[in-house]
Amino acid sequence: MKIERVDLQRIKIPLTAPFVTSMGLETHKECILVRAYSGAHVGFGESVAMDVPVYNEEDVDTVWYMLEKYLIPQLFSREIEHPDEVSQIFSWMRRNQMAKSALEGAVWDLYAKMNGMSLSQALGGTRKTIDVGVSIGIEPTIDKLLARVDGFIRDGYKKIKVKIKPGFDVEPIRAIRHTFGPDVPLMADANSAYTLADIDLLKQLDDFGLIMIEQPLGHDDIIDHATLQRELKTPICLDESIHTVEDARKAIELGSCRIINIKIGRVGGLSNAKKLHDLCAAKGVPVWCGGMQEVGIGRAHNIAIASLANFTIPGDTSPSHRYFTEDVVTPMIDFVSPGVLAVPTGAGIGYTINEAAILRALVQHKSYYANQESTTTVIPNW
């Protein structure tokens, strides 16, 4: 497989409603779409980096720069037998996981299409459907939060994830349990908003039968999380702290968590996500697929990886309409039954690209050719 051309498309799409976490307010999804060409085939990837470097050190601009200056030229430099080689080619570069993942994802889709198989099949997935949870941002009042939870329960979501922060934590969770009872699959996501000084407060969450508390402490920590996990009955799930398989191995051995959230972009691509899945399976640690408000291409990649056997907890891959009025794939990703998505069986990601939607959201488009000059289109007055 010789990559002959790569296209980068920067798009910006409004969210259907603002999304608030302990890290800030989001009103739009801005991201980079990647196309990798070989012969008559094209594969699609998506960068999940945000427009500001608040989740990790990357943002949309740094991803574009790293792809253009380093990663695309390297990919042009050799032929590839299997997508696993891409992460090896890029291994000399430290971090920049989301940039690596975006290009590697396009190669995985390309490889699957060239071999006439679905992306799930290429990855070794076994599930025909996946259960889906929903992530709820920080609402202005508890009453509004309860209304949102009620709607998502009625929609059939298999897991309710509620964002928390200091001052909006125990009471919202208590209200959900009081209103909807003990059987609703419920978890809290802190996005690193607490420290060990809050241990007594966090221990109060043990009273509510949560599936997990996600990343309560520092975004780069596994030591304090081990201390906290020893004090809690509720499992801790690590997200931002896990960038590599080695990070996961150390966290598991230290007892820093009992569950791990796998985000393809955070760990550097599908190959690394699969390795992380396999390690956790061997260690008896369940995993689930986290979301970054992906548009349809990244959402399709999430569905494919979540079809692997140890993804036993419903992930965050909601239908497209949860965030967008139109998507970059068609048909828009939607439930086949309440709270359940089908794993596509068509070649590659299994969805058709909605070129008209991409054009409406397009900010910049640049094409790169092996051994040729690149061409750029900038969309003015955005």
N, C-alpha and C positions, 0 to 999 in steps of 0.2 A: 504494500500500500504506500504509494508516493503522494504526499500532499502537494498539490500543484497551486492551490490558491486558498487564501483565507480572507474572509470579509468580517469586519467589525461594524456593528450597528448600535449606536447609542440611542436609546429610546426613553421617553418619559411619559408615564401614564398616570392619570389621577386615580386615587383610591375611591371606592364608593363611600367611605366614611373615614374620618381621621382615626389613626391608631396610636394610642398613648401607652408607653411603657416607662419604667423608671429611668430609661435613657433619653426620653424625649418624645416629641410629637412627629408623626409622619402623615403627610397628606398626599404624596405622590410616590410612585415606584419609578426610580431611575436606574437603568441597568444597561449592560452591554450584551448584545446577542452575538454569537460567533458562528460562522459558517466555514466548514472545512471541505474542500473539493478534491476529489480524485476521480479522474475519468468522468463518467456520466453521473456519478453519485455525489451527494452533498450531505454532510452531517451537521447537526445543530447543537450548540451549547449555549449556556447562559452564565454570566457572572452574577453572583448574589451580593457582591459588595455594595454597601450603601453609599449615598451621595456625600456622607461625612464619615470620618473614621471613628465612629463611636462604638461599634460592635467589636471590631478589631482594628489593626493598623491600616487596613486597606480602605480605599474608596473608589468611586467610579473612575476618577482621573488616574490614580496610580495603577489600576488594573489595565487601562488602555495603554499607558506608558510602558508597563512591563511586557505586555503582549507585543507591542510594536517594536520595542528596542531589543528584546532578548528572546522571548519565547517563540514567536512566529518564525524568526530567522533560524532558530535552532531546529524547529520542526521541519523546515524546508531542507535541512542539511543531510537528511538520511531517509531511507525507506524504513517502513515499520511493518513488522509481521503481526503484532498484536498490540492493542491499546495499553496493556500493562507496561510497555516499553516507554510510553510517554512520561510517566512519573519518574522513571529511571533517567531519562534524558534531562529532565528538569531538576534532578536531585541535587545538583551542585548549588542551586540557588536557595538561599535561606528564606523561609516563610513565603510570603506572597501566594498563599494557598488558594485564594479565590481566583487570582489570575491564572494559575496553573490549571485549576479545576475547569474553568470556562473552556479553555482550548482542548483539554483532555476529554471533556464531555462531548465536544463536537466530533472528536476522533472515535470515541466509543459508538456514537450514533452512526457515523460513517461506516465503521467496521461491521456493525450489525446489519446495516442495509446491504453492504457488499456481499455479505454471507447469507442473505435471505432469512434472517432471524430477528425476533424482537429483541429490544435492548434487555428486557428482563431475562430472556433465554440466554443471551450472550453473557450475562452476569452470573448465571446459575440460579435464577429465581425459580421458586416452586409454587408460589401462590397464584391463583387465578383472580382473586379479589383481595383488597386490603381494607381493613377497618380504619376509619378516619376520626380524629379528634378535632377540636377547634380551639383556637387561642383567642382569648378575650383581653383586650387592652384595659388599662386603668380608666374606669368610668368616673364621671364627676360626682355621682352619688351612689350609695348602695342600692337604692330603689332602681336606678337605671341599670346597674349591674344585674340585679335579679331579673329584670325584664329581658335582658340579653340572654341570660342563662336559660330562662324559660323558653325563649324562641329556639335556641340551639338544641335543647332537649327535645322539643317537639319535632325538630328537623331530623332527629335520629343520630346525632353525633355520639360516638362511642367513648369519648373522653372530653371532659371540660377542663381546659387549662386557663387559670386566672392569673394575670399579672399582678404582683404585689410590690409594695414599697413601704418604707417606714411611714406610719400613719394611715396606711391603707392595706392592712394585712389580716390580723386576727378577726376583726369584726366583719369584714366582707365574707371571709370563709365561714365564720359562724352563721352568718345570715343565710348563706347558700345551703348549708346543712340543715338549718332550722326550717327553711322553706321547702326544700326538695327532698330531704331525708337522707339516710345514710347510704343508699344504694347507687346514687349518681357517681360515676367514676370521675373523681375530682383531683386536681393537682394544682400546686402553686408554683409560679415562676418568678424569681426575685431579680434575675439579671444582675447579680452581684451587688445588690443594694445594701447588704448587711455586713457586720463584722462579728467576731466572737464576743464583743461586748453586748450583743443582742441575743445571746444564747438563751436566756430565760424567756424572752419573747418568742423565739423560734420554737422552743419546747412546748409552748401553748398550742402550736399547730398539731402536735401529736394527738390532741383530743378529737380530731375531725376525720380520722380514717382516710387520709390522703394517699393516693397512689405514690406520690413523691413530692419533694420540694426540689425545684430545679435551680442550680447555681446560686445558692443563697449568699456565698461569700465572694472574695475577690476573683476577678476574671482570669487571673493567671495562677490561682492557688490550688494546690492539692494537699498541703500540710494542715492548714486550719480546718479544711473540710473533713479531714480524718478525725480531728479532735471533736468537731461538731457531730459527725455521724455516730461516734461512740455515745453521745449524750441523747440522741434522738431515736425514737422507735420508727419514725417515718423514714423511708429510704431517701437518701440524697441522690439526685441525678446530676451529673456533670455535663456541661455544655461548653461554655467558652474556654474552660481550662484544657480541653482535649483537642489538640491539633495534630497529633501523630499517634501511631500505634504504641510507641514507647511511652507517651503521656498516659495512655489508657492502662498499659501494663503497670506502670508505677502507681497510678491512682488505685487500681484494683488491689495491688499488693499492700499498699498502705491502709486500705480500708476507707478511702476517701469518699466512696460512693458505692451504691448497690445497683445502679442503673446508669446507662450512658446514652445520651442523645447523639446521634450521628447526623451531622449536616455535611453534605457532599462538599460544598465550597469551603467549609471551615477546615476540613482534613485534607484538602488538596486534590480531590477528585474521586471518581468512582472506584478506581483501583485501590486507593488507600481506604475508602469507605468499606469496601469488601474485606480487606485485610483486618480492619478494625472489628467488623462484624464477626469474622472468623475467630479472632482472639477472644472476644466476649463470649461467643458460643462455647469455646473450649473452657473458659473460666466459669461458666454458669451465670453470666451477667446478662440480663435481658437488655435489648436496645430498642430504640424507636427512632423514626426519621423526623428530625426537626425541620421547620420551615423558615424561610426568609422572605415571605411574601413574594415568592417567585411568580413570574408570568408563566404561560403554559409550557414553554420549553423546559425550564428548570423544574416545573411541577411534574412533567412527564418523567424526567430523570429521577425525581424522588419516588414516584410510583414504582419505577423499575427496581430501584435498590431496595425498597420496602417489601418487595416480593420475596426476598431471601428469608430463610427459615427462622432466624433468631430475632427478626423484627416482630416481637410478640406483643408489643404495646402499641395501640393506635397512635399514628403520627399526626403531624400538623398540616398535612396536604389536603386542605379543604378544596371544594369545587371552585372554579374560576370566579363565579359570581359573588363569592364571599368578599372579594377585594376589587373586582373590576367589572365594568359594564360591558366591555369587550376584551377579548384575549388575542394573543398572537398565534394561537392554534385554533383549528376548527376540526370537529365541533368543540365548543368550550367544554372543559373538563367538568363532569357532573356525576352525581350519584347514580348507580344502577339500582340501588335500593337504599333506604335511609341509613346514612352513615357508612356507606360502602362504595368504594371505587373499583371499577374493573381494571385489571392489568391488561394493557393493550397486547394484542397478538400479532399486529401488523409489523412490518419490517421497521427496525430502529425504534424511535420513540413512539411510533404508532399513531401520530397525529399529523394532519396536513397544516402547513404553515399559512397563516392568514396574512398574506402580503399587504392587503389593503390596510389592515389594522396597524401593521408595522409602519407603513408609510405615514399614516396619520400621527403616529407617536414619534417619528424619527427626528433626532437632533443632529446626528452626524453619521456618515457612512464612509468607510474607507476600505479599499480592496488591496490586497498584497499578493504578488505573484512570485513564484520561485524564479530567481534569476532575472526579474524584471522590475521596473519602477512601479511604485504603488500609485493609486489614484484616490483622490479624496473628494467627497461631496459634503459640504456644510449646509445645513438647513438654516437660513437666516431668520432673524426676528422671533426666535423662540421665547 
